[in-house]
Amino acid sequence: AGLSAAAEVKMSGASVVVLEKLSGLGGNTLVSGGGLNIPGTEQQKNLKIEDSVDLFVEDTLKGGDRINDEKLVRVIGENALETIDWLVEDVDVEFMPDRLQQFGGHSVPRALIPKNNTGVELISKLASFGQGLGVEIKTETKAEDLILKNGRVVGVKAINAGGQELTFNANKGVIIASGGFGANKELRVKYDSDKDDK
């Protein structure tokens, strides 16, 4: 998400810096299969699988116990095919042409699987694409604090591997793409009291 956002922002003409606390990019995407649920793909049509944005939205709402924002889920569903086209045509991500998977919570197979069945294909191609556009990537640089001014986020304070404190001023905004909070007990319990130390 962060690399995609960085590329989009850079293509709009803004300067972009990606901060990654680890020594390499990718986070959980690197250890995932990299599958992307997309309704209405050519792979589905070739296999005569009927799918639609409405069905994608319904499956996603049901899988999210209907607490997800339906408007945002619909934005994802309605833009999924265009996003895949961008990944394939512009970013050069390769998906297995003969592979389609049905992940839990989905009523039909709709997951496209990247080459080698790994998220490495997505991360390596997105990073290369972004850097080709001029996106600056700083690894081993941990965001520590957001800088607020008049209730608006205007920058980020970070620290690099050498202990140097860095300040990044943001004229147009800060995008946080830090994944989930499965390892944070306090937040787990806040949003679902059953998810304590289990």
Buried (B, 14 or more C-beta within 10 A) or exposed (E): EBBBBBBBBBBEEEEBBBBBBEEEBBBEBBEBBBBBBBBBBEBBEEEEBEBEBEBBBBBBBEBEEEEBEEEEBBEBBEEBBEEBEBBBEEBEBEBBEEBBBBBEEBEBBBBBBBBEBBBBBBBBBBBEBBBEBEBBBBBBBBBEEEBEEEEEBBBBBBBBEEEEEBEBEBEEEBBEEEEEEEEEEEEBEEEEEEEEEE
